[in-house]
Amino acid sequence: MHETLTTPLPASWLASRLRVDVEEIARLREAGELYAVWSEAGSEWLYPAWQFGPGGKVPSGVRQAVAAARTAGLTEARLVSLLRRRVGLMGGGRLFDLLFEGRADTVVAAIRTAATMAVEGV
């Protein structure tokens, strides 16, 4: 995952450049299915770019992973660290890629495992 994908973007930018539906991303944020931070200027929500797919769509895998991470008590930074991990023994893609390939179940399982290990101190 490239570092620019963690850059927080304002909803207004997402709406104008990617044609994202601002009400939809607000609804997803309120439902705990998107990460966002309130801007330092206190004027709008900022959304990390990694959550948005082609055309500004938020894949269901991203929504599932964010919801699972929140339930497990993982911060966005911890989730991003986990998403950067390689899948498989032979240097396959990253967990992040699975979110956009419709394989969120594998990512959600990894999130739950990471949370369990953190609680157990492993």
N, C-alpha and C positions, 0 to 999 in steps of 0.2 A: 504494500500500500504506500503510495507516494505521500510525502509529508504534506503536500498542498491539499490532500483530501481531508486533512484534519482542520483545515482553515475554516473558522466559523463565518458563515455568510448571512447577511441580513435577508429577511423574508422579502423585502422590496426588490433586492437584487435577484433572488431566485424567481420571483414573479416576472420581472422584466426580461431576464436573460433566458430562463429555462421554461417560462410559461407555467410555473408552478402555481397551483391554486392555493393562495394564502390561507383561505379558510380551512382547506383540507389539512395543510401542515399544522395549523393551529390546533385543529381537532386531534390530530395524531400526537402532538406534543402533550395536550391536556390528558389524553388517554394513556400516556406513558409509553408511546410507541415511537417517539423521536426524542433525541437529545437536543436541547437548546439551552443557551445561557442568555441572560438579560444583558444587553449591551452596557458598557461602562458609562456611556452617556445617558443611560436609562431611557432610551427611546424606542427600542424594539428588540425582539428576540433574534438571536444569531444561531444558525443551524450548521453543524459541521458537515462539510461537503460529502463525506464518505457515505452518507445515508441516502444520497440521491443517485438514481440510475439514469439511463438514457432518457432524454426528454423531460428530465426533472421528476420522473416517477419515483415513488418510494416503494421498492419491492416488498412483497409480504414477508420475505425472509428477513429483511432489515427490521421491519416492525416486530416480528417474532423475537429476533435476537435482542433488540433493545428492551422489550417487555421482560424477557427472561433475565437479562442482566440486571434490570431494576429490581425484579422480584428477588434475585439472588444477592442483591446488595452490592453489585459491582459498579464502580464508577465508569464514566465514559472512557477515561484514560486506560483503565484496566481492561475494558472490553476491546478497545482498539489494539492494545498489546496482544491480547488473545487472538484477535482477528488476523494479526500479522503472522501468526504461526503457520508453518508449512503443514500440509496434509499428506500423510503417507510417509513411507520410508525412503522413497526414491526422489525426493525433492519435487513433489507435485505442486499444485497450486496452493494458495493460502486459504484459511478458513473464510476470509473476506470474500474470495471468489465464489464460494459455495452459496453465499447469500443471494447472488445474482444468477445462480444456476438452478434455483429451485430446490436446494438441498439444505434448507435451514434446519432440518431435524438434526443433522450432524453438528451444526454450530450450536444449537440450543443444548445438545447433550454435552458438548465441550464446555459451555458456560456453566452448566450445573455441576460438572465435575470440578472445574476450577474453583467454584464457590465452596463446594464440599471440602476440597483440599485446603482451602484457606481457613475454613472454620476448624478443621482438624489439625491445622498447623503443619501440614505436609509440605 
